[in-house]
């Protein structure tokens, strides 16, 4: 018969979200003790599924080395969500211990108010130049070793030009370039969009993630439906969880319906990069 620790690890591996719900109300010291003796690759998904404030309490009860190990596996968005509840100077110390890309992305997300879309963005998206071939893009996708739904195409200054779904990339000839395969995003979210308004965005009817852009359409990352749901689960976000039939819900839905034409018009203005070899007129 497997020992208790093996069974615990098996449960954490298979049921991270359920484990998070069990751990959230427990004393932080008990949860930290579990994370201290659990491999980071198993503990990190559970920590990511916990409410940020509860995750921060557990991190506070861990030593810096163990906390950094978990945060490094966590990724920028859930790491930033938890670190937002870690007071200084500990937060700065943990950020300094993280790998450079994760530390930079986490610091960027921490610069946005918690109630905005940008604070919950997944900044770890694959962004390539328009002239990249489909074969090279697929190599980059495979090198990521993670599930990717789309490759994003950006120009100078990180300006979003389009996106290529993985299915289209797989079907394309290897020599085809991304600018010949990309399409305009069906919907965009501005970085400063309040979570309540983002929840009512009609784009969720067609996709599970929406690109998030800053000024001048600079791509910041994507907001996934899962991240939005986690953001709205926070006790302090209770006011955002309004029914679409309530007055705030109807106002938010009306806001997006009113802007739908404007957003579509703005999308048509995204620059189209010329195929390789095509000359300027």
MARTI-266030 format. One line per field, with one value per residue (C-alpha): chain; residue number from 1; residue in one letter; x, y, z. Coordinates in nm, 3 decimals, padded with zeros to 5 digits. Layout:
<sites>
lumlum: (A|...);
kevo: (NUM|...);
vextor: (a|...);
X: (X|...);
Y: (Y|...);
Z: (Z|...);
</sites>
This chain:
<sites>
lumlum: (A|A|A|A|A|A|A|A|A|A|A|A|A|A|A|A|A|A|A|A|A|A|A|A|A|A|A|A|A|A|A|A|A|A|A|A|A|A|A|A|A|A|A|A|A|A|A|A|A|A|A|A|A|A|A|A|A|A|A|A|A|A|A|A|A|A|A|A|A|A|A|A|A|A|A|A|A|A|A|A|A|A|A|A|A|A|A|A|A|A|A|A|A|A|A|A|A|A|A|A|A|A|A|A|A|A|A|A|A|A|A|A|A|A|A|A|A|A|A|A|A|A|A|A|A|A|A|A|A|A|A|A|A|A|A|A|A|A|A|A|A|A|A|A|A|A|A|A|A|A|A|A|A|A|A|A|A|A|A|A|A|A|A|A|A|A|A|A|A|A|A|A|A|A|A|A|A|A|A|A|A|A|A|A|A|A|A|A|A|A|A|A|A|A|A|A|A|A|A|A|A|A|A|A|A|A|A|A|A|A|A|A|A|A|A|A|A|A|A|A|A|A|A|A|A|A|A|A|A|A|A|A|A|A|A|A|A|A|A|A|A|A|A|A|A|A|A|A|A|A|A|A|A|A|A|A|A|A|A|A|A|A|A|A|A|A|A|A|A|A|A|A|A|A|A|A|A|A|A|A|A);
kevo: (1|2|3|4|5|6|7|8|9|10|11|12|13|14|15|16|17|18|19|20|21|22|23|24|25|26|27|28|29|30|31|32|33|34|35|36|37|38|39|40|41|42|43|44|45|46|47|48|49|50|51|52|53|54|55|56|57|58|59|60|61|62|63|64|65|66|67|68|69|70|71|72|73|74|75|76|77|78|79|80|81|82|83|84|85|86|87|88|89|90|91|92|93|94|95|96|97|98|99|100|101|102|103|104|105|106|107|108|109|110|111|112|113|114|115|116|117|118|119|120|121|122|123|124|125|126|127|128|129|130|131|132|133|134|135|136|137|138|139|140|141|142|143|144|145|146|147|148|149|150|151|152|153|154|155|156|157|158|159|160|161|162|163|164|165|166|167|168|169|170|171|172|173|174|175|176|177|178|179|180|181|182|183|184|185|186|187|188|189|190|191|192|193|194|195|196|197|198|199|200|201|202|203|204|205|206|207|208|209|210|211|212|213|214|215|216|217|218|219|220|221|222|223|224|225|226|227|228|229|230|231|232|233|234|235|236|237|238|239|240|241|242|243|244|245|246|247|248|249|250|251|252|253|254|255|256|257|258|259|260|261|262|263|264|265|266|267|268|269|270|271|272|273|274|275|276|277|278|279|280|281);
vextor: (x|x|x|x|x|x|x|x|x|x|x|x|x|x|x|x|x|x|x|x|x|x|x|x|x|x|x|x|x|x|x|x|x|x|x|x|x|x|x|x|x|x|x|x|x|x|x|x|x|x|x|x|x|x|x|x|x|x|x|x|x|x|x|x|x|x|x|x|x|x|x|x|x|x|x|x|x|x|x|x|x|x|x|x|x|x|x|x|x|x|x|x|x|x|x|x|x|x|x|x|x|x|x|x|x|x|x|x|x|x|x|x|x|x|x|x|x|x|x|x|x|x|x|x|x|x|x|x|x|x|x|x|x|x|x|x|x|x|x|x|x|x|x|x|x|x|x|x|x|x|x|x|x|x|x|x|x|x|x|x|x|x|x|x|x|x|x|x|x|x|x|x|x|x|x|x|x|x|x|x|x|x|x|x|x|x|x|x|x|x|x|x|x|x|x|x|x|x|x|x|x|x|x|x|x|x|x|x|x|x|x|x|x|x|x|x|x|x|x|x|x|x|x|x|x|x|x|x|x|x|x|x|x|x|x|x|x|x|x|x|x|x|x|x|x|x|x|x|x|x|x|x|x|x|x|x|x|x|x|x|x|x|x|x|x|x|x|x|x|x|x|x|x|x|x|x|x|x|x|x|x);
X: (00.000|00.130|00.237|00.050|00.300|00.274|-00.105|-00.087|00.139|-00.092|-00.390|-00.205|-00.097|-00.445|-00.666|-00.481|-00.796|-00.969|-00.654|-00.639|-00.994|-00.904|-00.584|-00.710|-00.885|-00.608|-00.345|-00.066|00.199|00.032|00.001|00.360|00.477|00.305|00.462|00.802|00.804|00.634|00.827|00.780|00.641|00.353|00.304|00.308|-00.018|-00.195|-00.053|-00.164|-00.519|-00.544|-00.690|-00.396|-00.426|-00.421|-00.125|00.061|00.003|00.155|00.454|00.506|00.546|00.811|01.179|01.295|01.458|01.147|00.914|01.125|01.132|00.752|00.712|00.958|00.745|00.424|00.480|00.445|00.069|-00.009|00.325|00.237|-00.114|00.030|00.320|00.074|-00.027|00.330|00.452|00.782|01.073|00.999|00.830|01.139|01.360|01.149|01.135|01.514|01.548|01.330|01.467|01.501|01.205|00.961|01.084|01.048|00.699|00.584|00.714|00.532|00.201|00.244|00.250|-00.119|-00.412|-00.545|-00.894|-00.780|-00.736|-00.359|-00.297|-00.426|-00.264|-00.061|00.241|00.413|00.279|00.469|00.524|00.706|00.785|00.560|00.826|00.875|00.805|00.544|00.814|01.021|00.713|00.623|00.974|00.932|00.596|00.745|01.039|00.795|00.685|00.349|00.003|-00.026|-00.349|-00.214|00.102|00.090|00.251|00.396|00.580|00.790|00.748|00.552|00.248|00.000|-00.047|-00.240|-00.255|-00.227|-00.420|-00.212|-00.446|-00.381|-00.007|-00.012|-00.199|00.018|00.316|00.642|00.760|00.449|00.517|00.306|00.191|00.019|-00.151|-00.246|-00.587|-00.697|-00.798|-01.176|-01.163|-00.913|-00.903|-00.737|-00.492|-00.680|-01.022|-01.196|-01.254|-01.631|-01.639|-01.405|-01.641|-01.921|-01.711|-01.896|-01.568|-01.593|-01.875|-01.623|-01.292|-01.132|-00.865|-00.848|-00.535|-00.463|-00.300|-00.149|-00.122|-00.055|-00.182|00.136|00.067|00.091|-00.031|-00.362|-00.639|-00.776|-01.124|-00.972|-00.766|-01.070|-01.274|-00.997|-00.981|-01.354|-01.341|-01.155|-01.368|-01.286|-01.414|-01.765|-01.904|-01.779|-01.974|-02.299|-02.559|-02.607|-02.968|-02.865|-02.830|-02.444|-02.436|-02.661|-02.456|-02.132|-02.287|-02.424|-02.081|-01.928|-02.220|-02.184|-01.810|-01.827|-01.827|-01.544|-01.331|-01.391|-01.301|-00.982|-00.890|-00.914|-00.646|-00.390|-00.103|-00.062|00.302|00.400|00.503|00.874|00.990|00.692|00.803|00.661|00.421);
Y: (00.000|00.341|00.558|00.874|01.107|00.924|00.941|01.312|01.375|01.175|01.382|01.711|01.603|01.496|01.744|02.075|02.290|02.065|02.056|02.436|02.463|02.225|02.411|02.772|02.779|02.589|02.767|02.903|02.714|02.378|02.458|02.579|02.256|02.062|02.276|02.245|01.866|01.856|01.889|02.237|02.095|01.943|02.224|02.511|02.423|02.398|02.733|02.886|02.758|02.910|03.255|03.500|03.613|03.253|03.171|03.473|03.360|03.022|03.184|03.405|03.096|02.944|03.033|03.241|02.952|02.736|03.026|03.126|02.764|02.755|03.099|03.012|02.713|02.912|03.154|03.532|03.583|03.366|03.467|03.836|03.773|03.613|03.858|04.147|04.033|03.989|04.300|04.471|04.413|04.039|04.088|04.258|03.983|03.709|03.895|03.928|03.552|03.467|03.394|03.718|03.678|03.577|03.852|04.115|04.002|03.976|04.325|04.457|04.304|04.430|04.781|04.759|04.795|04.458|04.529|04.573|04.321|04.382|04.258|03.913|03.884|03.583|03.760|03.437|03.430|03.336|03.651|03.630|03.857|03.863|03.714|03.402|03.080|02.831|02.567|02.793|02.898|02.534|02.470|02.757|02.618|02.273|02.426|02.588|02.245|02.389|02.409|02.711|02.805|03.073|03.247|03.627|03.846|04.181|04.458|04.750|04.837|04.517|04.647|04.363|04.284|03.958|03.603|03.253|02.968|02.654|02.457|02.693|02.675|02.295|02.291|02.551|02.477|02.504|02.790|03.004|03.316|03.427|03.745|03.530|03.316|03.566|03.715|04.014|03.926|03.906|04.113|04.305|04.413|04.734|04.684|04.919|04.756|04.687|04.319|04.370|04.512|04.240|03.971|04.111|04.127|03.952|03.807|03.529|03.377|03.278|03.217|03.121|03.392|03.754|03.956|04.246|04.559|04.873|05.213|05.201|04.840|04.706|04.344|04.283|03.922|03.739|03.714|03.362|03.275|03.074|03.371|03.599|03.352|03.330|03.709|03.732|03.463|03.699|03.811|04.175|04.124|04.023|04.344|04.236|03.911|04.065|03.876|03.987|04.055|04.302|04.673|04.672|04.362|04.518|04.838|04.645|04.440|04.756|04.915|04.643|04.632|05.006|04.974|04.664|04.863|05.086|04.785|04.618|04.939|04.972|04.612|04.687|04.953|04.702|04.715|04.437|04.346|04.291|03.938|03.883|04.012|04.244|04.596|04.916|05.088);
Z: (00.000|-00.093|00.198|00.295|00.126|-00.206|-00.189|-00.109|-00.406|-00.632|-00.516|-00.568|-00.915|-01.029|-00.842|-00.800|-00.788|-00.534|-00.322|-00.330|-00.194|00.091|00.181|00.163|00.504|00.688|00.901|00.682|00.880|00.803|00.433|00.420|00.583|00.304|00.031|00.200|00.160|-00.181|-00.509|-00.655|-00.981|-00.782|-00.533|-00.782|-00.967|-00.630|-00.519|-00.850|-00.797|-00.449|-00.391|-00.409|-00.047|00.078|-00.149|-00.011|00.349|00.265|00.093|00.398|00.613|00.383|00.370|00.074|-00.112|-00.107|-00.185|-00.487|-00.611|-00.611|-00.768|-01.046|-01.151|-01.104|-01.392|-01.401|-01.374|-01.070|-00.914|-00.945|-00.810|-00.495|-00.455|-00.461|-00.110|00.017|00.200|00.130|00.170|00.136|-00.201|-00.346|-00.206|-00.367|-00.699|-00.695|-00.658|-00.958|-01.308|-01.507|-01.750|-01.475|-01.243|-01.517|-01.620|-01.258|-01.179|-01.487|-01.379|-01.024|-01.165|-01.259|-01.016|-00.901|-01.031|-01.391|-01.670|-01.696|-01.341|-01.442|-01.784|-01.891|-02.034|-02.139|-02.495|-02.809|-03.016|-03.351|-03.644|-03.950|-04.176|-03.960|-04.153|-04.038|-03.992|-03.769|-03.574|-03.508|-03.382|-03.137|-03.027|-02.962|-02.775|-02.533|-02.410|-02.307|-02.460|-02.689|-02.863|-03.093|-03.207|-03.203|-03.464|-03.358|-03.534|-03.419|-03.053|-02.990|-03.180|-03.234|-03.602|-03.591|-03.462|-03.608|-03.443|-03.391|-03.617|-03.906|-03.839|-03.850|-04.181|-04.351|-04.581|-04.391|-04.610|-04.558|-04.353|-04.059|-04.232|-04.495|-04.230|-03.961|-03.903|-03.699|-03.340|-03.311|-02.994|-02.783|-02.420|-02.309|-02.023|-01.790|-01.847|-01.513|-01.443|-01.422|-01.775|-01.904|-01.769|-01.985|-02.302|-02.589|-02.713|-02.451|-02.654|-02.921|-02.745|-02.415|-02.429|-02.541|-02.632|-02.396|-02.536|-02.390|-02.559|-02.935|-02.942|-02.781|-02.691|-02.317|-02.316|-02.300|-02.046|-02.020|-01.906|-01.617|-01.497|-01.515|-01.310|-01.050|-01.033|-00.975|-00.704|-00.473|-00.177|-00.253|-00.610|-00.496|-00.642|-00.984|-00.978|-01.096|-01.294|-01.653|-01.550|-01.278|-01.346|-01.327|-01.545|-01.805|-01.801|-01.854|-02.135|-02.291|-02.268|-02.481|-02.724|-02.777|-02.836|-03.057|-03.381|-03.256|-03.158|-03.493|-03.676|-03.473|-03.555|-03.927|-03.877|-03.748|-03.996|-04.245|-04.292|-04.653|-04.750|-04.789|-05.125|-05.182|-05.264|-05.125|-05.367);
</sites>
